[in-house]
Amino acid sequence: MTTLKEDVNVDTTDEELDPATEGAQQESDATESSTEAQPKAERARRPIVWSRVFAYAILPALALVLALGAGYLKWSAGAADDLARARAESVQAARDDAVTLLTYHADTVDKDLTTARERLTGEFKDAYAELTRQVVVPGAKEKHISSVAKANAAASVSATANHAVALVYVDQTVTIGTGAPTDTQPVVRVTLDKVNGRWLVSRFDPV
């Protein structure tokens, strides 16, 4: 009898312990799963490292903007220098051309006006050649006319790399034969085009 009860008690105890043991195992598994999930959650919640964002994203973009800005400023400064150079060169050319076009002597008129014609371009060059051939050269030789010009001042009206307009203030003295010289002060609007690196006159208009 005693042995049977003990066997029954042992069996009953074993059956009652099985759920507890199983629950403990489940808790252990849950704890392990929770432990494994924690690093993932920590990785998901890891804060943004702004120093890295600044170093790898913002700084390169800022460097690019600065480089582009420096390039534009360099180009802008170069363009301004080119424009200033065009103004200075065209004004000087206008001064020299005005003097050459308005100066000739009776005994060298052919040579003087041929030299002047080399400073011209376009339709104006053809018109000037026709005028000097038909009017100026014959008159200078026949009446012994001489003209001497001097540029007192000149100013740029407009200028680009290949086209410019300038005003030239001239003192011109004309002598006919043995007569007294006649002085005039014409103002001439000189239009120039840059051809093969030279500023040439394309218009010559008294103001």
KOLZARO-849991 format. One line per 4 residues: their letters; for each residue x, z, y of N, C-alpha, C. Coordinates in Angstrom, 3 decimals. Layout:
BEGIN
A> X:Z:Y:X:Z:Y:X:Z:Y | ...
***
This chain:
BEGIN
MTTL> 0.823:0.000:-1.190:0.000:0.000:0.000:0.852:0.000:1.232 | 1.814:0.893:1.292:2.664:0.959:2.478:3.378:-0.346:2.700 | 3.834:-0.961:1.697:4.572:-2.224:1.812:3.700:-3.318:2.336 | 2.445:-3.355:1.919:1.526:-4.394:2.392:1.254:-4.261:3.864
KEDV> 1.032:-3.037:4.355:0.792:-2.813:5.790:1.987:-3.235:6.623 | 3.161:-2.868:6.117:4.357:-3.224:6.870:4.491:-4.717:6.984 | 4.146:-5.400:5.853:4.241:-6.856:5.894:3.260:-7.439:6.868 | 2.045:-6.837:6.850:1.019:-7.320:7.792:1.437:-7.075:9.209
NVDT> 1.967:-5.883:9.481:2.420:-5.555:10.844:3.529:-6.465:11.285 | 4.446:-6.741:10.365:5.566:-7.610:10.722:5.080:-8.987:11.062 | 4.138:-9.488:10.243:3.616:-10.827:10.504:2.866:-10.876:11.803 | 2.059:-9.796:12.036:1.271:-9.752:13.277:2.170:-9.692:14.485
TDEE> 3.222:-8.915:14.374:4.157:-8.783:15.496:4.835:-10.090:15.787 | 5.215:-10.798:14.717:5.875:-12.087:14.923:4.963:-13.075:15.604 | 3.665:-13.051:15.199:2.725:-13.984:15.817:2.485:-13.649:17.272 | 2.458:-12.353:17.628:2.234:-11.949:19.016:3.436:-12.250:19.882
LDPA> 4.636:-12.254:19.324:5.840:-12.502:20.105:6.060:-13.979:20.400 | 5.474:-14.809:19.579:5.705:-16.247:19.771:5.246:-16.736:21.133 | 4.046:-16.398:21.628:3.642:-16.841:22.984:4.557:-16.315:24.061 | 5.005:-15.096:23.928:5.886:-14.535:24.959:7.204:-15.266:25.002
TEGA> 7.699:-15.510:23.808:8.971:-16.238:23.748:8.829:-17.624:24.329 | 7.695:-18.246:23.984:7.441:-19.596:24.511:7.316:-19.583:26.023 | 6.667:-18.527:26.589:6.543:-18.414:28.049:7.884:-18.226:28.709 | 8.729:-17.441:28.058:10.065:-17.227:28.619:10.853:-18.508:28.653
QQES> 10.702:-19.298:27.598:11.401:-20.577:27.571:10.902:-21.502:28.672 | 9.551:-21.481:28.866:8.989:-22.324:29.933:9.505:-21.905:31.298 | 9.581:-20.574:31.512:10.103:-20.093:32.796:11.557:-20.508:32.977 | 12.315:-20.437:31.884:13.726:-20.835:31.962:13.858:-22.305:32.298
DATE> 12.991:-23.143:31.636:13.029:-24.580:31.929:12.647:-24.850:33.366 | 11.616:-24.121:33.863:11.179:-24.309:35.253:12.269:-23.915:36.222 | 12.986:-22.830:35.868:14.073:-22.381:36.743:15.175:-23.421:36.808 | 15.496:-23.999:35.615:16.527:-25.031:35.597:16.107:-26.253:36.394
SSTE> 14.803:-26.647:36.233:14.302:-27.805:36.996:14.350:-27.532:38.481 | 13.976:-26.293:38.864:14.011:-25.932:40.285:15.432:-25.958:40.809 | 16.356:-25.477:39.967:17.763:-25.466:40.381:18.289:-26.879:40.561 | 17.857:-27.801:39.642:18.296:-29.189:39.769:17.686:-29.867:40.980
AQPK> 16.448:-29.504:41.333:15.751:-30.144:42.458:16.276:-29.686:43.802 | 16.864:-28.469:43.830:17.323:-27.933:45.111:18.380:-28.800:45.781 | 19.413:-29.282:45.071:20.397:-30.148:45.757:19.766:-31.403:46.319 | 18.767:-31.986:45.567:18.103:-33.179:46.086:17.358:-32.871:47.369
AERA> 16.661:-31.731:47.380:15.929:-31.349:48.589:16.879:-31.089:49.735 | 18.020:-30.456:49.405:19.002:-30.187:50.449:19.569:-31.481:51.009 | 19.805:-32.453:50.079:20.304:-33.741:50.557:19.272:-34.435:51.431 | 18.004:-34.314:51.054:16.945:-34.956:51.843:16.801:-34.319:53.207
RRPI> 17.033:-33.023:53.278:16.856:-32.315:54.541:18.148:-32.201:55.336 | 19.216:-32.849:54.867:20.510:-32.732:55.546:20.402:-33.300:56.966 | 20.799:-32.588:58.003:20.651:-33.050:59.399:21.528:-34.263:59.698 | 21.093:-35.091:60.698:21.864:-36.262:61.126:23.138:-35.801:61.834
VWSR> 24.242:-36.346:61.410:25.528:-36.011:62.041:25.729:-36.965:63.213 | 25.365:-36.539:64.415:25.370:-37.422:65.585:26.774:-37.874:65.964 | 27.769:-37.073:65.627:29.134:-37.502:65.945:29.503:-38.765:65.170 | 29.012:-38.853:63.922:29.285:-40.055:63.136:28.502:-41.247:63.673
VFAY> 27.251:-41.003:64.041:26.452:-42.081:64.634:27.123:-42.594:65.898 | 27.601:-41.663:66.715:28.270:-42.052:67.962:29.543:-42.833:67.675 | 30.296:-42.375:66.673:31.581:-43.011:66.377:31.418:-44.387:65.761 | 30.423:-44.527:64.868:30.305:-45.777:64.105:29.311:-46.766:64.688
AILP> 28.438:-46.333:65.570:27.418:-47.243:66.105:27.507:-47.403:67.618 | 27.482:-46.291:68.331:27.415:-46.367:69.791:28.742:-46.812:70.390 | 29.845:-46.259:69.906:31.149:-46.623:70.479:31.476:-48.106:70.323 | 31.285:-48.714:69.145:31.547:-50.161:69.052:30.664:-50.985:69.974
ALAL> 29.376:-50.605:70.069:28.481:-51.344:70.968:28.929:-51.202:72.415 | 29.329:-49.982:72.791:29.800:-49.754:74.155:31.077:-50.542:74.433 | 31.964:-50.586:73.452:33.205:-51.358:73.623:32.902:-52.836:73.816 | 31.907:-53.352:73.071:31.530:-54.760:73.211:30.978:-55.036:74.598
VLAL> 30.112:-54.134:75.080:29.544:-54.307:76.425:30.643:-54.295:77.478 | 31.585:-53.368:77.346:32.682:-53.294:78.312:33.547:-54.549:78.263 | 33.780:-55.060:77.061:34.588:-56.275:76.936:33.888:-57.464:77.580 | 32.578:-57.577:77.329:31.820:-58.672:77.942:31.802:-58.535:79.458
GAGY> 31.631:-57.292:79.934:31.625:-57.072:81.378:32.959:-57.421:82.009 | 34.042:-57.047:81.344:35.369:-57.376:81.874:35.586:-58.881:81.898 | 35.109:-59.563:80.847:35.237:-61.019:80.819:34.469:-61.683:81.939 | 33.249:-61.172:82.194:32.448:-61.756:83.276:33.102:-61.520:84.627
LKWS> 33.606:-60.305:84.835:34.261:-60.005:86.110:35.495:-60.872:86.312 | 36.236:-61.089:85.226:37.421:-61.946:85.322:37.016:-63.371:85.658 | 35.955:-63.851:84.984:35.480:-65.209:85.273:34.972:-65.303:86.701 | 34.218:-64.289:87.146:33.672:-64.297:88.498:34.788:-64.295:89.539
AGAA> 35.824:-63.467:89.295:36.955:-63.435:90.229:37.675:-64.775:90.251 | 37.823:-65.381:89.064:38.467:-66.694:89.006:37.667:-67.754:89.730 | 36.325:-67.707:89.573:35.470:-68.677:90.263:35.553:-68.494:91.773 | 35.599:-67.231:92.222:35.719:-66.970:93.658:37.054:-67.482:94.198
DDLA> 38.110:-67.297:93.412:39.426:-67.809:93.830:39.421:-69.331:93.914 | 38.780:-69.975:92.940:38.705:-71.443:92.948:37.936:-71.945:94.162 | 36.852:-71.258:94.504:36.059:-71.663:95.659:36.842:-71.479:96.951 | 37.543:-70.359:97.064:38.358:-70.126:98.259:39.459:-71.175:98.381
RARA> 40.049:-71.534:97.252:41.090:-72.565:97.263:40.512:-73.915:97.682 | 39.321:-74.241:97.174:38.674:-75.509:97.540:38.365:-75.554:99.032 | 37.909:-74.441:99.586:37.625:-74.393:101.028:38.903:-74.628:101.837 | 39.946:-73.915:101.483:41.195:-74.033:102.243:41.775:-75.440:102.146
ESVQ> 41.794:-75.986:100.939:42.369:-77.320:100.759:41.547:-78.392:101.467 | 40.223:-78.290:101.367:39.372:-79.315:101.984:39.433:-79.257:103.507 | 39.511:-78.058:104.069:39.622:-77.934:105.527:40.941:-78.531:106.011 | 42.022:-78.233:105.299:43.318:-78.797:105.691:43.308:-80.314:105.559
AARD> 42.710:-80.818:104.489:42.623:-82.272:104.308:41.793:-82.905:105.414 | 40.698:-82.263:105.803:39.853:-82.798:106.875:40.621:-82.870:108.196 | 41.399:-81.841:108.496:42.226:-81.848:109.713:43.211:-83.016:109.699 | 43.942:-83.118:108.589:44.962:-84.170:108.491:44.332:-85.564:108.532
DAVT> 43.212:-85.723:107.840:42.571:-87.042:107.779:42.002:-87.457:109.131 | 41.417:-86.502:109.838:40.864:-86.828:111.155:41.965:-87.327:112.092 | 43.096:-86.653:112.073:44.220:-87.076:112.913:44.704:-88.467:112.505 | 44.824:-88.699:111.205:45.323:-89.994:110.722:44.355:-91.130:111.048
LLTY> 43.066:-90.891:110.884:42.077:-91.942:111.130:41.965:-92.311:112.608 | 42.215:-91.343:113.481:42.026:-91.583:114.916:43.336:-91.881:115.654 | 44.428:-91.957:114.922:45.724:-92.216:115.563:46.274:-93.584:115.134 | 46.614:-94.394:116.099:47.284:-95.682:115.838:47.940:-96.148:117.128
HADT> 48.928:-97.025:116.971:49.637:-97.577:118.128:49.545:-99.098:118.081 | 49.573:-99.679:119.263:49.357:-101.133:119.351:50.373:-101.925:118.535 | 51.613:-101.481:118.545:52.651:-102.254:117.856:52.746:-101.958:116.356 | 52.061:-100.914:115.888:52.096:-100.583:114.446:50.685:-100.403:113.879
VDKD> 49.707:-100.995:114.511:48.319:-100.729:114.152:48.003:-101.111:112.708 | 48.543:-102.221:112.226:48.261:-102.620:110.837:48.738:-101.562:109.836 | 49.959:-101.127:110.034:50.523:-100.119:109.145:49.782:-98.794:109.282 | 49.485:-98.396:110.512:48.812:-97.116:110.753:47.449:-97.069:110.069
LTTA> 46.667:-98.125:110.218:45.312:-98.118:109.667:45.299:-98.352:108.158 | 46.321:-99.019:107.650:46.447:-99.146:106.192:46.731:-97.785:105.562 | 47.593:-97.028:106.213:47.871:-95.661:105.747:46.613:-94.803:105.796 | 45.850:-94.951:106.879:44.610:-94.185:107.012:43.617:-94.551:105.914
RERL> 43.557:-95.819:105.571:42.598:-96.280:104.570:42.864:-95.652:103.200 | 44.087:-95.294:102.917:44.427:-94.674:101.633:43.848:-93.265:101.497 | 43.376:-92.705:102.581:42.790:-91.362:102.553:41.274:-91.405:102.367 | 40.713:-92.574:102.142:39.259:-92.749:102.069:38.817:-93.069:100.649
TGEF> 37.497:-92.967:100.425:36.945:-93.290:99.119:35.517:-93.802:99.264 | 35.057:-94.487:98.243:33.664:-94.930:98.203:33.333:-96.021:99.197 | 32.060:-96.068:99.589:31.580:-97.091:100.517:32.216:-96.959:101.895 | 32.545:-95.722:102.277:33.154:-95.534:103.594:34.509:-96.231:103.679
KDAY> 35.235:-96.245:102.595:36.536:-96.923:102.582:36.368:-98.415:102.859 | 35.373:-99.020:102.233:35.124:-100.450:102.459:34.649:-100.712:103.884 | 33.763:-99.850:104.393:33.244:-100.030:105.753:34.357:-99.866:106.787 | 35.235:-98.878:106.563:36.350:-98.646:107.484:37.301:-99.848:107.487
AELT> 37.585:-100.376:106.313:38.487:-101.532:106.225:37.907:-102.727:106.976 | 36.605:-102.927:106.842:35.956:-104.043:107.535:35.983:-103.848:109.051 | 35.695:-102.627:109.509:35.680:-102.339:110.948:37.065:-102.520:111.558 | 38.065:-101.970:110.913:39.422:-102.082:111.473:39.914:-103.532:111.465
RQVV> 39.564:-104.262:110.421:40.028:-105.651:110.335:39.385:-106.528:111.405 | 38.099:-106.304:111.660:37.378:-107.174:112.587:37.456:-106.711:114.041 | 37.571:-105.407:114.283:37.451:-104.890:115.652:38.721:-104.179:116.119 | 39.129:-103.150:115.404:40.180:-102.261:115.904:41.528:-102.973:115.988
VPGA> 41.950:-103.598:114.917:43.271:-104.242:114.905:43.365:-105.366:115.944 | 42.413:-106.288:115.993:42.508:-107.336:117.033:42.489:-106.770:118.450 | 41.632:-105.765:118.702:41.556:-105.174:120.037:42.832:-104.459:120.417 | 43.415:-103.707:119.467:44.652:-102.979:119.746:45.785:-103.938:120.072
KEKH> 45.849:-105.031:119.363:46.924:-105.995:119.606:46.707:-106.760:120.910 | 45.487:-107.126:121.164:45.195:-107.933:122.356:45.312:-107.134:123.639 | 44.760:-105.916:123.636:44.715:-105.123:124.862:45.746:-103.997:124.866 | 46.571:-103.959:123.844:47.609:-102.916:123.751:46.984:-101.509:123.812
ISSV> 46.087:-101.308:122.899:45.392:-100.007:122.841:46.111:-99.096:121.846 | 46.325:-97.884:122.300:46.895:-96.853:121.428:46.009:-95.611:121.487 | 45.942:-94.913:120.382:45.144:-93.682:120.318:45.967:-92.609:119.615 | 45.984:-91.434:120.216:46.694:-90.295:119.624:45.715:-89.132:119.513
AKAN> 45.591:-88.583:118.306:44.640:-87.490:118.070:45.369:-86.232:117.622 | 44.756:-85.109:117.952:45.276:-83.809:117.551:44.094:-82.925:117.168 | 44.180:-82.274:116.027:43.111:-81.373:115.578:43.362:-79.974:116.128 | 42.448:-79.527:116.974:42.585:-78.182:117.544:42.087:-77.090:116.603
AAAS> 41.035:-77.401:115.852:40.444:-76.404:114.957:39.627:-77.126:113.899 | 39.368:-76.407:112.818:38.533:-76.946:111.748:37.872:-75.784:111.018 | 36.689:-76.050:110.504:35.944:-75.005:109.796:35.190:-75.621:108.630 | 35.102:-74.868:107.564:34.374:-75.333:106.384:32.873:-75.153:106.587
VSAT> 32.121:-76.174:106.262:30.655:-76.092:106.273:30.156:-75.737:104.880 | 30.698:-76.406:103.883:30.364:-76.111:102.491:31.496:-76.627:101.615 | 31.583:-76.044:100.423:32.654:-76.481:99.517:32.317:-76.108:98.086 | 32.585:-77.034:97.188:32.569:-76.776:95.753:33.912:-77.257:95.206
ANHA> 34.018:-77.276:93.898:35.295:-77.686:93.311:35.632:-79.147:93.606 | 34.592:-79.996:93.799:34.843:-81.434:93.954:34.197:-82.062:95.185 | 33.530:-81.265:96.001:32.846:-81.825:97.175:32.901:-80.806:98.307 | 33.137:-81.299:99.514:33.249:-80.381:100.655:32.854:-81.086:101.943
VALV> 32.431:-80.263:102.896:32.109:-80.746:104.244:32.794:-79.813:105.231 | 33.420:-80.395:106.248:34.114:-79.591:107.257:33.896:-80.190:108.640 | 33.941:-79.326:109.634:33.901:-79.762:111.034:35.315:-79.707:111.599 | 35.692:-80.777:112.298:37.025:-80.836:112.906:36.869:-81.079:114.405
YVDQ> 37.533:-80.229:115.188:37.495:-80.335:116.653:38.784:-81.032:117.099 | 38.612:-82.173:117.715:39.743:-83.064:117.980:39.956:-83.259:119.477 | 41.206:-83.338:119.854:41.595:-83.866:121.169:42.132:-85.276:120.939 | 41.540:-86.267:121.612:41.967:-87.655:121.431:42.330:-88.265:122.780
TVTI> 43.478:-88.867:122.820:43.945:-89.535:124.038:44.089:-91.030:123.762 | 43.386:-91.842:124.535:43.402:-93.299:124.356:44.048:-93.935:125.585 | 44.994:-94.824:125.310:45.679:-95.544:126.391:45.469:-97.046:126.192 | 45.052:-97.708:127.259:44.844:-99.160:127.210:45.852:-99.816:128.153
GTGA> 46.776:-100.562:127.544:47.801:-101.229:128.351:48.608:-100.232:129.152 | 48.663:-100.511:130.474:49.416:-99.634:131.380:48.488:-98.692:132.146 | 47.248:-98.631:131.707:46.283:-97.776:132.394:46.503:-96.304:132.095 | 45.787:-95.483:132.847:45.897:-94.032:132.660:45.241:-93.622:131.337
PTDT> 45.826:-92.668:130.670:45.245:-92.190:129.413:43.863:-91.566:129.648 | 43.010:-91.715:128.691:41.675:-91.113:128.721:41.580:-90.077:127.604 | 41.197:-88.868:127.997:41.102:-87.774:127.017:39.641:-87.514:126.640 | 39.405:-87.322:125.375:38.081:-86.926:124.879:38.263:-85.814:123.841
QPVV> 37.206:-85.077:123.621:37.241:-83.977:122.636:36.090:-84.143:121.630 | 36.185:-85.098:120.760:35.112:-85.291:119.781:35.117:-84.204:118.705 | 33.923:-83.936:118.193:33.777:-83.066:117.014:33.305:-83.960:115.874 | 34.005:-83.913:114.775:33.724:-84.826:113.665:33.325:-84.023:112.428
RVTL> 32.257:-84.480:111.806:31.824:-83.896:110.525:32.439:-84.746:109.407 | 33.345:-84.142:108.674:34.091:-84.870:107.641:33.574:-84.447:106.264 | 33.143:-85.433:105.497:32.703:-85.187:104.117:33.789:-85.678:103.171 | 34.146:-84.840:102.221:35.250:-85.171:101.314:34.823:-85.021:99.857
DKVN> 35.400:-85.875:99.018:35.230:-85.773:97.567:36.610:-85.693:96.930 | 36.705:-84.859:95.901:37.990:-84.727:95.220:38.087:-85.786:94.125 | 39.063:-86.669:94.268:39.250:-87.782:93.333:40.684:-87.743:92.806 | 40.803:-87.566:91.490:42.136:-87.508:90.864:43.043:-86.478:91.532
GRWL> 42.449:-85.327:91.851:43.232:-84.238:92.425:43.463:-84.315:93.921 | 42.918:-85.345:94.584:43.102:-85.496:96.038:41.752:-85.417:96.741 | 41.753:-84.746:97.906:40.559:-84.717:98.745:40.546:-85.979:99.615 | 39.540:-86.833:99.387:39.427:-88.091:100.121:38.140:-88.110:100.936
VSRF> 38.190:-88.794:102.071:37.050:-88.828:102.996:36.019:-89.840:102.504 | 34.769:-89.379:102.372:33.676:-90.276:101.982:32.690:-90.517:103.128 | 32.771:-89.677:104.167:31.983:-89.880:105.397:32.781:-89.313:106.570 | 32.566:-89.923:107.751:33.281:-89.488:108.959:32.324:-89.693:110.130
DPV> 31.604:-88.622:110.473:30.495:-88.749:111.423:30.738:-87.914:112.679 | 30.760:-88.537:113.847:30.823:-87.768:115.101:29.564:-86.905:115.247 | 29.740:-85.704:115.732:28.614:-84.774:115.913:28.092:-84.893:117.328
***
